Amino acid sequence: MVHVGRIADANIAGGVSRYASMVGGEWRLRMDAVPASKRGEPHQIRREEGRRLVGRASGDRALLALDAGGRPLDSSAFARLLGE
């Protein structure tokens, strides 16, 4: 799992750690971060951070972007998405 910047909120960091410990089977979860962009315009920030995130992916890995503004999924739907 690669994310932008550091996770400053202790509750979120704890939740991420708990989730990482529950992932099993074929999945291995490793936490990594790319630096947050210092640019001013939102479209420039997204472009720069997106390049950094994609740059961390290796060729044989699936990429899945999670966004708080995206479609909400319950656990079962998220598991199906990962299975696809």
PDB file of N, CA, C and O in Angstrom:
ATOM      1  N   MET A   1       0.852  -1.159   0.000  1.00  0.00           N
ATOM      2  CA  MET A   1       0.000   0.000   0.000  1.00  0.00           C
ATOM      3  C   MET A   1       0.901   1.226   0.000  1.00  0.00           C
ATOM      4  O   MET A   1       1.775   1.376   0.854  1.00  0.00           O
ATOM      5  N   VAL A   2       0.678   2.075  -0.948  1.00  0.00           N
ATOM      6  CA  VAL A   2       1.443   3.320  -1.023  1.00  0.00           C
ATOM      7  C   VAL A   2       0.461   4.470  -0.855  1.00  0.00           C
ATOM      8  O   VAL A   2      -0.589   4.495  -1.497  1.00  0.00           O
ATOM      9  N   HIS A   3       0.792   5.396  -0.013  1.00  0.00           N
ATOM     10  CA  HIS A   3      -0.073   6.549   0.224  1.00  0.00           C
ATOM     11  C   HIS A   3       0.746   7.825   0.112  1.00  0.00           C
ATOM     12  O   HIS A   3       1.976   7.791   0.088  1.00  0.00           O
ATOM     13  N   VAL A   4       0.046   8.944   0.044  1.00  0.00           N
ATOM     14  CA  VAL A   4       0.698  10.247  -0.080  1.00  0.00           C
ATOM     15  C   VAL A   4       0.894  10.838   1.308  1.00  0.00           C
ATOM     16  O   VAL A   4      -0.040  10.892   2.108  1.00  0.00           O
ATOM     17  N   GLY A   5       2.109  11.279   1.588  1.00  0.00           N
ATOM     18  CA  GLY A   5       2.415  11.931   2.860  1.00  0.00           C
ATOM     19  C   GLY A   5       2.352  10.979   4.036  1.00  0.00           C
ATOM     20  O   GLY A   5       2.136   9.778   3.876  1.00  0.00           O
ATOM     21  N   ARG A   6       2.543  11.535   5.218  1.00  0.00           N
ATOM     22  CA  ARG A   6       2.493  10.690   6.408  1.00  0.00           C
ATOM     23  C   ARG A   6       1.065  10.680   6.944  1.00  0.00           C
ATOM     24  O   ARG A   6       0.299  11.616   6.709  1.00  0.00           O
ATOM     25  N   ILE A   7       0.717   9.633   7.655  1.00  0.00           N
ATOM     26  CA  ILE A   7      -0.608   9.537   8.265  1.00  0.00           C
ATOM     27  C   ILE A   7      -0.502  10.181   9.642  1.00  0.00           C
ATOM     28  O   ILE A   7       0.010   9.579  10.585  1.00  0.00           O
ATOM     29  N   ALA A   8      -0.990  11.405   9.743  1.00  0.00           N
ATOM     30  CA  ALA A   8      -0.821  12.187  10.968  1.00  0.00           C
ATOM     31  C   ALA A   8      -1.836  11.827  12.047  1.00  0.00           C
ATOM     32  O   ALA A   8      -1.527  11.931  13.234  1.00  0.00           O
ATOM     33  N   ASP A   9      -3.026  11.412  11.666  1.00  0.00           N
ATOM     34  CA  ASP A   9      -4.076  11.092  12.626  1.00  0.00           C
ATOM     35  C   ASP A   9      -3.819   9.702  13.216  1.00  0.00           C
ATOM     36  O   ASP A   9      -3.796   8.711  12.486  1.00  0.00           O
ATOM     37  N   ALA A  10      -3.627   9.632  14.526  1.00  0.00           N
ATOM     38  CA  ALA A  10      -3.310   8.365  15.197  1.00  0.00           C
ATOM     39  C   ALA A  10      -4.430   7.337  15.034  1.00  0.00           C
ATOM     40  O   ALA A  10      -4.158   6.141  14.929  1.00  0.00           O
ATOM     41  N   ASN A  11      -5.685   7.788  15.011  1.00  0.00           N
ATOM     42  CA  ASN A  11      -6.805   6.861  14.833  1.00  0.00           C
ATOM     43  C   ASN A  11      -6.773   6.218  13.454  1.00  0.00           C
ATOM     44  O   ASN A  11      -7.017   5.019  13.317  1.00  0.00           O
ATOM     45  N   ILE A  12      -6.474   7.012  12.439  1.00  0.00           N
ATOM     46  CA  ILE A  12      -6.391   6.471  11.081  1.00  0.00           C
ATOM     47  C   ILE A  12      -5.194   5.534  10.968  1.00  0.00           C
ATOM     48  O   ILE A  12      -5.306   4.451  10.394  1.00  0.00           O
ATOM     49  N   ALA A  13      -4.063   5.940  11.508  1.00  0.00           N
ATOM     50  CA  ALA A  13      -2.869   5.088  11.466  1.00  0.00           C
ATOM     51  C   ALA A  13      -3.137   3.753  12.165  1.00  0.00           C
ATOM     52  O   ALA A  13      -2.707   2.704  11.687  1.00  0.00           O
ATOM     53  N   GLY A  14      -3.837   3.793  13.278  1.00  0.00           N
ATOM     54  CA  GLY A  14      -4.186   2.566  13.984  1.00  0.00           C
ATOM     55  C   GLY A  14      -5.112   1.679  13.169  1.00  0.00           C
ATOM     56  O   GLY A  14      -4.954   0.458  13.147  1.00  0.00           O
ATOM     57  N   GLY A  15      -6.080   2.297  12.498  1.00  0.00           N
ATOM     58  CA  GLY A  15      -6.996   1.542  11.648  1.00  0.00           C
ATOM     59  C   GLY A  15      -6.286   0.905  10.467  1.00  0.00           C
ATOM     60  O   GLY A  15      -6.583  -0.231  10.097  1.00  0.00           O
ATOM     61  N   VAL A  16      -5.356   1.630   9.879  1.00  0.00           N
ATOM     62  CA  VAL A  16      -4.578   1.088   8.761  1.00  0.00           C
ATOM     63  C   VAL A  16      -3.732  -0.094   9.239  1.00  0.00           C
ATOM     64  O   VAL A  16      -3.659  -1.119   8.562  1.00  0.00           O
ATOM     65  N   SER A  17      -3.103   0.045  10.383  1.00  0.00           N
ATOM     66  CA  SER A  17      -2.297  -1.052  10.931  1.00  0.00           C
ATOM     67  C   SER A  17      -3.151  -2.275  11.237  1.00  0.00           C
ATOM     68  O   SER A  17      -2.743  -3.407  10.977  1.00  0.00           O
ATOM     69  N   ARG A  18      -4.332  -2.043  11.789  1.00  0.00           N
ATOM     70  CA  ARG A  18      -5.242  -3.157  12.092  1.00  0.00           C
ATOM     71  C   ARG A  18      -5.667  -3.851  10.806  1.00  0.00           C
ATOM     72  O   ARG A  18      -5.673  -5.080  10.739  1.00  0.00           O
ATOM     73  N   TYR A  19      -6.023  -3.075   9.784  1.00  0.00           N
ATOM     74  CA  TYR A  19      -6.428  -3.656   8.502  1.00  0.00           C
ATOM     75  C   TYR A  19      -5.280  -4.473   7.904  1.00  0.00           C
ATOM     76  O   TYR A  19      -5.491  -5.587   7.425  1.00  0.00           O
ATOM     77  N   ALA A  20      -4.073  -3.918   7.935  1.00  0.00           N
ATOM     78  CA  ALA A  20      -2.909  -4.612   7.375  1.00  0.00           C
ATOM     79  C   ALA A  20      -2.678  -5.942   8.074  1.00  0.00           C
ATOM     80  O   ALA A  20      -2.249  -6.907   7.442  1.00  0.00           O
ATOM     81  N   SER A  21      -2.957  -6.003   9.368  1.00  0.00           N
ATOM     82  CA  SER A  21      -2.756  -7.257  10.104  1.00  0.00           C
ATOM     83  C   SER A  21      -3.826  -8.296   9.774  1.00  0.00           C
ATOM     84  O   SER A  21      -3.599  -9.492   9.952  1.00  0.00           O
ATOM     85  N   MET A  22      -4.985  -7.854   9.300  1.00  0.00           N
ATOM     86  CA  MET A  22      -6.074  -8.777   8.982  1.00  0.00           C
ATOM     87  C   MET A  22      -5.974  -9.339   7.561  1.00  0.00           C
ATOM     88  O   MET A  22      -6.564 -10.378   7.264  1.00  0.00           O
ATOM     89  N   VAL A  23      -5.236  -8.664   6.689  1.00  0.00           N
ATOM     90  CA  VAL A  23      -5.105  -9.121   5.307  1.00  0.00           C
ATOM     91  C   VAL A  23      -4.260 -10.389   5.314  1.00  0.00           C
ATOM     92  O   VAL A  23      -3.189 -10.427   5.919  1.00  0.00           O
ATOM     93  N   GLY A  24      -4.738 -11.404   4.651  1.00  0.00           N
ATOM     94  CA  GLY A  24      -4.001 -12.660   4.657  1.00  0.00           C
ATOM     95  C   GLY A  24      -4.125 -13.377   3.334  1.00  0.00           C
ATOM     96  O   GLY A  24      -4.445 -12.780   2.307  1.00  0.00           O
ATOM     97  N   GLY A  25      -3.868 -14.647   3.379  1.00  0.00           N
ATOM     98  CA  GLY A  25      -3.957 -15.456   2.168  1.00  0.00           C
ATOM     99  C   GLY A  25      -2.870 -15.081   1.168  1.00  0.00           C
ATOM    100  O   GLY A  25      -1.687 -15.030   1.505  1.00  0.00           O
ATOM    101  N   GLU A  26      -3.285 -14.821  -0.049  1.00  0.00           N
ATOM    102  CA  GLU A  26      -2.341 -14.489  -1.122  1.00  0.00           C
ATOM    103  C   GLU A  26      -1.808 -13.066  -1.014  1.00  0.00           C
ATOM    104  O   GLU A  26      -0.823 -12.720  -1.666  1.00  0.00           O
ATOM    105  N   TRP A  27      -2.448 -12.250  -0.203  1.00  0.00           N
ATOM    106  CA  TRP A  27      -2.118 -10.828  -0.151  1.00  0.00           C
ATOM    107  C   TRP A  27      -1.036 -10.542   0.876  1.00  0.00           C
ATOM    108  O   TRP A  27      -1.107 -11.002   2.016  1.00  0.00           O
ATOM    109  N   ARG A  28      -0.050  -9.788   0.468  1.00  0.00           N
ATOM    110  CA  ARG A  28       0.953  -9.251   1.386  1.00  0.00           C
ATOM    111  C   ARG A  28       0.830  -7.741   1.310  1.00  0.00           C
ATOM    112  O   ARG A  28       0.836  -7.167   0.221  1.00  0.00           O
ATOM    113  N   LEU A  29       0.722  -7.112   2.436  1.00  0.00           N
ATOM    114  CA  LEU A  29       0.531  -5.667   2.466  1.00  0.00           C
ATOM    115  C   LEU A  29       1.740  -5.006   3.098  1.00  0.00           C
ATOM    116  O   LEU A  29       2.111  -5.316   4.231  1.00  0.00           O
ATOM    117  N   ARG A  30       2.343  -4.107   2.368  1.00  0.00           N
ATOM    118  CA  ARG A  30       3.483  -3.350   2.866  1.00  0.00           C
ATOM    119  C   ARG A  30       3.133  -1.873   2.762  1.00  0.00           C
ATOM    120  O   ARG A  30       2.618  -1.421   1.739  1.00  0.00           O
ATOM    121  N   MET A  31       3.409  -1.137   3.800  1.00  0.00           N
ATOM    122  CA  MET A  31       3.112   0.297   3.812  1.00  0.00           C
ATOM    123  C   MET A  31       4.308   1.082   3.304  1.00  0.00           C
ATOM    124  O   MET A  31       5.452   0.807   3.663  1.00  0.00           O
ATOM    125  N   ASP A  32       4.023   2.061   2.465  1.00  0.00           N
ATOM    126  CA  ASP A  32       5.056   2.936   1.937  1.00  0.00           C
ATOM    127  C   ASP A  32       4.400   4.282   1.656  1.00  0.00           C
ATOM    128  O   ASP A  32       3.185   4.350   1.469  1.00  0.00           O
ATOM    129  N   ALA A  33       5.176   5.337   1.625  1.00  0.00           N
ATOM    130  CA  ALA A  33       4.633   6.673   1.377  1.00  0.00           C
ATOM    131  C   ALA A  33       5.465   7.402   0.337  1.00  0.00           C
ATOM    132  O   ALA A  33       6.677   7.215   0.237  1.00  0.00           O
ATOM    133  N   VAL A  34       4.781   8.236  -0.436  1.00  0.00           N
ATOM    134  CA  VAL A  34       5.470   9.168  -1.327  1.00  0.00           C
ATOM    135  C   VAL A  34       5.255  10.556  -0.738  1.00  0.00           C
ATOM    136  O   VAL A  34       4.247  10.796  -0.074  1.00  0.00           O
ATOM    137  N   PRO A  35       6.189  11.471  -0.974  1.00  0.00           N
ATOM    138  CA  PRO A  35       6.028  12.821  -0.416  1.00  0.00           C
ATOM    139  C   PRO A  35       4.818  13.538  -1.016  1.00  0.00           C
ATOM    140  O   PRO A  35       4.499  13.367  -2.192  1.00  0.00           O
ATOM    141  N   ALA A  36       4.158  14.334  -0.197  1.00  0.00           N
ATOM    142  CA  ALA A  36       3.059  15.166  -0.676  1.00  0.00           C
ATOM    143  C   ALA A  36       3.627  16.271  -1.561  1.00  0.00           C
ATOM    144  O   ALA A  36       4.745  16.740  -1.348  1.00  0.00           O
ATOM    145  N   SER A  37       2.852  16.673  -2.542  1.00  0.00           N
ATOM    146  CA  SER A  37       3.277  17.732  -3.458  1.00  0.00           C
ATOM    147  C   SER A  37       3.254  19.077  -2.749  1.00  0.00           C
ATOM    148  O   SER A  37       2.427  19.316  -1.869  1.00  0.00           O
ATOM    149  N   LYS A  38       4.157  19.937  -3.138  1.00  0.00           N
ATOM    150  CA  LYS A  38       4.211  21.299  -2.586  1.00  0.00           C
ATOM    151  C   LYS A  38       3.614  22.315  -3.561  1.00  0.00           C
ATOM    152  O   LYS A  38       3.610  23.512  -3.272  1.00  0.00           O
ATOM    153  N   ARG A  39       3.113  21.859  -4.707  1.00  0.00           N
ATOM    154  CA  ARG A  39       2.553  22.756  -5.718  1.00  0.00           C
ATOM    155  C   ARG A  39       1.248  23.357  -5.222  1.00  0.00           C
ATOM    156  O   ARG A  39       0.625  22.827  -4.302  1.00  0.00           O
ATOM    157  N   GLY A  40       0.834  24.462  -5.829  1.00  0.00           N
ATOM    158  CA  GLY A  40      -0.338  25.180  -5.356  1.00  0.00           C
ATOM    159  C   GLY A  40      -1.653  24.799  -6.001  1.00  0.00           C
ATOM    160  O   GLY A  40      -2.680  24.776  -5.324  1.00  0.00           O
ATOM    161  N   GLU A  41      -1.652  24.500  -7.284  1.00  0.00           N
ATOM    162  CA  GLU A  41      -2.891  24.215  -8.004  1.00  0.00           C
ATOM    163  C   GLU A  41      -3.309  22.756  -7.812  1.00  0.00           C
ATOM    164  O   GLU A  41      -2.479  21.856  -7.938  1.00  0.00           O
ATOM    165  N   PRO A  42      -4.592  22.512  -7.507  1.00  0.00           N
ATOM    166  CA  PRO A  42      -5.044  21.131  -7.268  1.00  0.00           C
ATOM    167  C   PRO A  42      -4.720  20.169  -8.411  1.00  0.00           C
ATOM    168  O   PRO A  42      -4.323  19.031  -8.159  1.00  0.00           O
ATOM    169  N   HIS A  43      -4.882  20.604  -9.657  1.00  0.00           N
ATOM    170  CA  HIS A  43      -4.599  19.688 -10.765  1.00  0.00           C
ATOM    171  C   HIS A  43      -3.109  19.357 -10.849  1.00  0.00           C
ATOM    172  O   HIS A  43      -2.749  18.247 -11.239  1.00  0.00           O
ATOM    173  N   GLN A  44      -2.246  20.296 -10.492  1.00  0.00           N
ATOM    174  CA  GLN A  44      -0.800  20.036 -10.473  1.00  0.00           C
ATOM    175  C   GLN A  44      -0.444  19.079  -9.337  1.00  0.00           C
ATOM    176  O   GLN A  44       0.396  18.194  -9.500  1.00  0.00           O
ATOM    177  N   ILE A  45      -1.089  19.264  -8.188  1.00  0.00           N
ATOM    178  CA  ILE A  45      -0.849  18.392  -7.035  1.00  0.00           C
ATOM    179  C   ILE A  45      -1.235  16.959  -7.379  1.00  0.00           C
ATOM    180  O   ILE A  45      -0.458  16.032  -7.151  1.00  0.00           O
ATOM    181  N   ARG A  46      -2.446  16.774  -7.933  1.00  0.00           N
ATOM    182  CA  ARG A  46      -2.902  15.424  -8.302  1.00  0.00           C
ATOM    183  C   ARG A  46      -1.971  14.779  -9.317  1.00  0.00           C
ATOM    184  O   ARG A  46      -1.636  13.601  -9.196  1.00  0.00           O
ATOM    185  N   ARG A  47      -1.552  15.548 -10.317  1.00  0.00           N
ATOM    186  CA  ARG A  47      -0.676  15.004 -11.356  1.00  0.00           C
ATOM    187  C   ARG A  47       0.667  14.569 -10.768  1.00  0.00           C
ATOM    188  O   ARG A  47       1.142  13.468 -11.049  1.00  0.00           O
ATOM    189  N   GLU A  48       1.278  15.428  -9.954  1.00  0.00           N
ATOM    190  CA  GLU A  48       2.585  15.116  -9.369  1.00  0.00           C
ATOM    191  C   GLU A  48       2.504  13.930  -8.408  1.00  0.00           C
ATOM    192  O   GLU A  48       3.321  13.012  -8.478  1.00  0.00           O
ATOM    193  N   GLU A  49       1.519  13.952  -7.513  1.00  0.00           N
ATOM    194  CA  GLU A  49       1.380  12.848  -6.562  1.00  0.00           C
ATOM    195  C   GLU A  49       1.010  11.555  -7.273  1.00  0.00           C
ATOM    196  O   GLU A  49       1.470  10.482  -6.881  1.00  0.00           O
ATOM    197  N   GLY A  50       0.187  11.639  -8.311  1.00  0.00           N
ATOM    198  CA  GLY A  50      -0.161  10.460  -9.099  1.00  0.00           C
ATOM    199  C   GLY A  50       1.055   9.837  -9.757  1.00  0.00           C
ATOM    200  O   GLY A  50       1.205   8.615  -9.752  1.00  0.00           O
ATOM    201  N   ARG A  51       1.913  10.651 -10.314  1.00  0.00           N
ATOM    202  CA  ARG A  51       3.158  10.142 -10.924  1.00  0.00           C
ATOM    203  C   ARG A  51       4.029   9.450  -9.884  1.00  0.00           C
ATOM    204  O   ARG A  51       4.619   8.403 -10.153  1.00  0.00           O
ATOM    205  N   ARG A  52       4.105  10.035  -8.709  1.00  0.00           N
ATOM    206  CA  ARG A  52       4.915   9.432  -7.645  1.00  0.00           C
ATOM    207  C   ARG A  52       4.335   8.071  -7.230  1.00  0.00           C
ATOM    208  O   ARG A  52       5.074   7.106  -7.033  1.00  0.00           O
ATOM    209  N   LEU A  53       3.024   8.010  -7.103  1.00  0.00           N
ATOM    210  CA  LEU A  53       2.382   6.754  -6.706  1.00  0.00           C
ATOM    211  C   LEU A  53       2.585   5.668  -7.766  1.00  0.00           C
ATOM    212  O   LEU A  53       2.978   4.548  -7.439  1.00  0.00           O
ATOM    213  N   VAL A  54       2.323   5.989  -9.009  1.00  0.00           N
ATOM    214  CA  VAL A  54       2.478   5.015 -10.095  1.00  0.00           C
ATOM    215  C   VAL A  54       3.938   4.599 -10.235  1.00  0.00           C
ATOM    216  O   VAL A  54       4.225   3.451 -10.576  1.00  0.00           O
ATOM    217  N   GLY A  55       4.856   5.517  -9.977  1.00  0.00           N
ATOM    218  CA  GLY A  55       6.276   5.203 -10.056  1.00  0.00           C
ATOM    219  C   GLY A  55       6.715   4.159  -9.050  1.00  0.00           C
ATOM    220  O   GLY A  55       7.742   3.510  -9.250  1.00  0.00           O
ATOM    221  N   ARG A  56       5.966   3.981  -7.976  1.00  0.00           N
ATOM    222  CA  ARG A  56       6.294   2.972  -6.961  1.00  0.00           C
ATOM    223  C   ARG A  56       5.784   1.581  -7.323  1.00  0.00           C
ATOM    224  O   ARG A  56       6.177   0.594  -6.701  1.00  0.00           O
ATOM    225  N   ALA A  57       4.908   1.498  -8.330  1.00  0.00           N
ATOM    226  CA  ALA A  57       4.319   0.210  -8.701  1.00  0.00           C
ATOM    227  C   ALA A  57       5.283  -0.555  -9.598  1.00  0.00           C
ATOM    228  O   ALA A  57       5.959   0.026 -10.447  1.00  0.00           O
ATOM    229  N   SER A  58       5.334  -1.859  -9.397  1.00  0.00           N
ATOM    230  CA  SER A  58       6.131  -2.685 -10.297  1.00  0.00           C
ATOM    231  C   SER A  58       5.203  -3.256 -11.368  1.00  0.00           C
ATOM    232  O   SER A  58       3.985  -3.290 -11.191  1.00  0.00           O
ATOM    233  N   GLY A  59       5.776  -3.693 -12.453  1.00  0.00           N
ATOM    234  CA  GLY A  59       5.015  -4.109 -13.616  1.00  0.00           C
ATOM    235  C   GLY A  59       4.041  -5.242 -13.392  1.00  0.00           C
ATOM    236  O   GLY A  59       3.044  -5.333 -14.108  1.00  0.00           O
ATOM    237  N   ASP A  60       4.288  -6.109 -12.429  1.00  0.00           N
ATOM    238  CA  ASP A  60       3.418  -7.268 -12.237  1.00  0.00           C
ATOM    239  C   ASP A  60       2.380  -7.066 -11.137  1.00  0.00           C
ATOM    240  O   ASP A  60       1.773  -8.034 -10.678  1.00  0.00           O
ATOM    241  N   ARG A  61       2.172  -5.848 -10.716  1.00  0.00           N
ATOM    242  CA  ARG A  61       1.233  -5.563  -9.630  1.00  0.00           C
ATOM    243  C   ARG A  61      -0.032  -4.911 -10.179  1.00  0.00           C
ATOM    244  O   ARG A  61       0.000  -4.179 -11.168  1.00  0.00           O
ATOM    245  N   ALA A  62      -1.125  -5.193  -9.520  1.00  0.00           N
ATOM    246  CA  ALA A  62      -2.382  -4.519  -9.838  1.00  0.00           C
ATOM    247  C   ALA A  62      -2.420  -3.195  -9.086  1.00  0.00           C
ATOM    248  O   ALA A  62      -1.943  -3.106  -7.954  1.00  0.00           O
ATOM    249  N   LEU A  63      -2.981  -2.177  -9.704  1.00  0.00           N
ATOM    250  CA  LEU A  63      -3.113  -0.871  -9.063  1.00  0.00           C
ATOM    251  C   LEU A  63      -4.571  -0.620  -8.747  1.00  0.00           C
ATOM    252  O   LEU A  63      -5.445  -0.843  -9.584  1.00  0.00           O
ATOM    253  N   LEU A  64      -4.830  -0.159  -7.542  1.00  0.00           N
ATOM    254  CA  LEU A  64      -6.176   0.167  -7.112  1.00  0.00           C
ATOM    255  C   LEU A  64      -6.090   1.468  -6.334  1.00  0.00           C
ATOM    256  O   LEU A  64      -5.419   1.536  -5.304  1.00  0.00           O
ATOM    257  N   ALA A  65      -6.764   2.498  -6.819  1.00  0.00           N
ATOM    258  CA  ALA A  65      -6.748   3.796  -6.143  1.00  0.00           C
ATOM    259  C   ALA A  65      -7.999   3.939  -5.294  1.00  0.00           C
ATOM    260  O   ALA A  65      -9.112   3.703  -5.764  1.00  0.00           O
ATOM    261  N   LEU A  66      -7.811   4.326  -4.047  1.00  0.00           N
ATOM    262  CA  LEU A  66      -8.932   4.561  -3.143  1.00  0.00           C
ATOM    263  C   LEU A  66      -9.064   6.061  -2.916  1.00  0.00           C
ATOM    264  O   LEU A  66      -8.076   6.757  -2.683  1.00  0.00           O
ATOM    265  N   ASP A  67     -10.301   6.546  -2.986  1.00  0.00           N
ATOM    266  CA  ASP A  67     -10.561   7.972  -2.875  1.00  0.00           C
ATOM    267  C   ASP A  67     -11.797   8.170  -2.007  1.00  0.00           C
ATOM    268  O   ASP A  67     -12.831   7.543  -2.237  1.00  0.00           O
ATOM    269  N   ALA A  68     -11.689   9.032  -1.021  1.00  0.00           N
ATOM    270  CA  ALA A  68     -12.824   9.281  -0.127  1.00  0.00           C
ATOM    271  C   ALA A  68     -14.048   9.782  -0.887  1.00  0.00           C
ATOM    272  O   ALA A  68     -15.174   9.604  -0.423  1.00  0.00           O
ATOM    273  N   GLY A  69     -13.847  10.398  -2.034  1.00  0.00           N
ATOM    274  CA  GLY A  69     -14.964  10.897  -2.833  1.00  0.00           C
ATOM    275  C   GLY A  69     -15.518   9.867  -3.791  1.00  0.00           C
ATOM    276  O   GLY A  69     -16.436  10.163  -4.556  1.00  0.00           O
ATOM    277  N   GLY A  70     -14.971   8.653  -3.765  1.00  0.00           N
ATOM    278  CA  GLY A  70     -15.411   7.613  -4.690  1.00  0.00           C
ATOM    279  C   GLY A  70     -16.640   6.876  -4.206  1.00  0.00           C
ATOM    280  O   GLY A  70     -17.285   7.277  -3.237  1.00  0.00           O
ATOM    281  N   ARG A  71     -16.954   5.792  -4.894  1.00  0.00           N
ATOM    282  CA  ARG A  71     -18.126   4.982  -4.588  1.00  0.00           C
ATOM    283  C   ARG A  71     -17.887   4.193  -3.298  1.00  0.00           C
ATOM    284  O   ARG A  71     -16.891   3.476  -3.200  1.00  0.00           O
ATOM    285  N   PRO A  72     -18.775   4.308  -2.311  1.00  0.00           N
ATOM    286  CA  PRO A  72     -18.592   3.546  -1.071  1.00  0.00           C
ATOM    287  C   PRO A  72     -18.865   2.057  -1.301  1.00  0.00           C
ATOM    288  O   PRO A  72     -19.784   1.692  -2.034  1.00  0.00           O
ATOM    289  N   LEU A  73     -18.060   1.210  -0.669  1.00  0.00           N
ATOM    290  CA  LEU A  73     -18.210  -0.241  -0.766  1.00  0.00           C
ATOM    291  C   LEU A  73     -18.226  -0.843   0.619  1.00  0.00           C
ATOM    292  O   LEU A  73     -17.465  -0.421   1.491  1.00  0.00           O
ATOM    293  N   ASP A  74     -19.091  -1.834   0.835  1.00  0.00           N
ATOM    294  CA  ASP A  74     -19.009  -2.582   2.082  1.00  0.00           C
ATOM    295  C   ASP A  74     -17.898  -3.623   1.931  1.00  0.00           C
ATOM    296  O   ASP A  74     -17.307  -3.743   0.858  1.00  0.00           O
ATOM    297  N   SER A  75     -17.615  -4.364   2.982  1.00  0.00           N
ATOM    298  CA  SER A  75     -16.500  -5.317   2.962  1.00  0.00           C
ATOM    299  C   SER A  75     -16.654  -6.363   1.870  1.00  0.00           C
ATOM    300  O   SER A  75     -15.681  -6.705   1.197  1.00  0.00           O
ATOM    301  N   SER A  76     -17.861  -6.873   1.689  1.00  0.00           N
ATOM    302  CA  SER A  76     -18.087  -7.906   0.671  1.00  0.00           C
ATOM    303  C   SER A  76     -17.846  -7.369  -0.730  1.00  0.00           C
ATOM    304  O   SER A  76     -17.219  -8.039  -1.551  1.00  0.00           O
ATOM    305  N   ALA A  77     -18.333  -6.179  -1.009  1.00  0.00           N
ATOM    306  CA  ALA A  77     -18.143  -5.580  -2.331  1.00  0.00           C
ATOM    307  C   ALA A  77     -16.670  -5.272  -2.577  1.00  0.00           C
ATOM    308  O   ALA A  77     -16.172  -5.443  -3.690  1.00  0.00           O
ATOM    309  N   PHE A  78     -15.975  -4.819  -1.538  1.00  0.00           N
ATOM    310  CA  PHE A  78     -14.551  -4.534  -1.682  1.00  0.00           C
ATOM    311  C   PHE A  78     -13.769  -5.821  -1.946  1.00  0.00           C
ATOM    312  O   PHE A  78     -12.847  -5.832  -2.762  1.00  0.00           O
ATOM    313  N   ALA A  79     -14.134  -6.903  -1.258  1.00  0.00           N
ATOM    314  CA  ALA A  79     -13.480  -8.196  -1.475  1.00  0.00           C
ATOM    315  C   ALA A  79     -13.706  -8.679  -2.906  1.00  0.00           C
ATOM    316  O   ALA A  79     -12.790  -9.205  -3.538  1.00  0.00           O
ATOM    317  N   ARG A  80     -14.931  -8.500  -3.420  1.00  0.00           N
ATOM    318  CA  ARG A  80     -15.201  -8.890  -4.813  1.00  0.00           C
ATOM    319  C   ARG A  80     -14.359  -8.080  -5.780  1.00  0.00           C
ATOM    320  O   ARG A  80     -13.824  -8.616  -6.751  1.00  0.00           O
ATOM    321  N   LEU A  81     -14.243  -6.771  -5.508  1.00  0.00           N
ATOM    322  CA  LEU A  81     -13.429  -5.902  -6.364  1.00  0.00           C
ATOM    323  C   LEU A  81     -11.986  -6.373  -6.391  1.00  0.00           C
ATOM    324  O   LEU A  81     -11.372  -6.437  -7.456  1.00  0.00           O
ATOM    325  N   LEU A  82     -11.436  -6.705  -5.220  1.00  0.00           N
ATOM    326  CA  LEU A  82     -10.057  -7.193  -5.154  1.00  0.00           C
ATOM    327  C   LEU A  82      -9.915  -8.517  -5.878  1.00  0.00           C
ATOM    328  O   LEU A  82      -8.893  -8.769  -6.516  1.00  0.00           O
ATOM    329  N   GLY A  83     -10.934  -9.371  -5.786  1.00  0.00           N
ATOM    330  CA  GLY A  83     -10.897 -10.663  -6.444  1.00  0.00           C
ATOM    331  C   GLY A  83     -10.906 -10.576  -7.959  1.00  0.00           C
ATOM    332  O   GLY A  83     -10.403 -11.471  -8.639  1.00  0.00           O
ATOM    333  N   GLU A  84     -11.474  -9.503  -8.492  1.00  0.00           N
ATOM    334  CA  GLU A  84     -11.526  -9.303  -9.934  1.00  0.00           C
ATOM    335  C   GLU A  84     -10.172  -8.909 -10.468  1.00  0.00           C
ATOM    336  O   GLU A  84     -10.021  -8.697 -11.671  1.00  0.00           O
TER     337      GLU A  84
END
